[in-house]
């Protein structure tokens, strides 16, 4: 009985591995799960403090010297502004 169960598990693992190699990008299904990752055409912006890219919609915004600046988090925004004040 254990041998049959072990063969079934090994067969399933092999099937998943082959399916991952056959489908484009290793995604299951015809179009993949679009909710799993942001759209490739999403407008990305870079945090000037840490360099992380985030979507424009998710970014924390601040107006600095009359221009819109985008951050990955409030912490990066606060550190960036504190660093600018210390540099003056």
N, C-alpha and C positions, 0 to 999 in steps of 0.2 A: 504494500500500500504506500509506504514512504517513497519507494522508487518511482511509482506512478506520479505522485505529487511532485517529486523533484524534477521529473521529466517535463511535467506540465509547466512548472515555474521556469525552467531553462528554456523551454519552447516559447513562452510568453516574452521573456527577456530578449531572445533572439529576434522574435517578430517585431518588437518595439525598436530594436536597433536597426533592423532592415528598413522599417517604415520611416525612421528618422533620416536614413541615407537617401531614400527614394524621393520623399517629398521635398520641395524647394524650401530652403532655410530650416529644414528639420521641423517644420510646423505641421501638426496634424490637421486634416480637413482641407477643404477646397481653398478657403481664403485665410485660414488661420484665425486666431482670436485677436481681433483688432483692439480689444480693450487691454490686452497684455502689455502693449508698448505705445508710446505716443506716435502720432502720425508722422511719417517721414517728411512731410511738407510743413510741419509745425514751425513757426517762426521762433528760432532759438536766439537767446541773448547770453552774453558772457558776464559773469560777476567780475568786476574790476579788482576786487580784493583777493579772491581765492582762485579765480579762473574757471570755476564750474559753469557749465552751460545748463540753462533751464529754459523752459518754454516761456514766452512773453506773458502768457496768461498766469503762470504759476509764480512769476518773479515778484519780489518785493521791490517797490518803486520808490524813488526819491528824486526830487528836483534839486540839482546842485549846480550852481552858477548858471542858472537858466536853461539847463538841459536835463532831460530825463535819463536817470541812471538806474540800472536794473541789478538786483542782488538775488542770491540764492536763498538767503534767510535774513531775518531781522538782526541776528547776531553779526553777520558780515556787514550789513548796512551800518550798524552802530559802530563797529570797529573801523570801518572806512571813514566815517564822518569824524570819529575821535582822532584818527591818524592825520586827517587833513587839518584839524584844529591845532594839533600838537606841532605840526609842521610850519605853522604861520608864525 
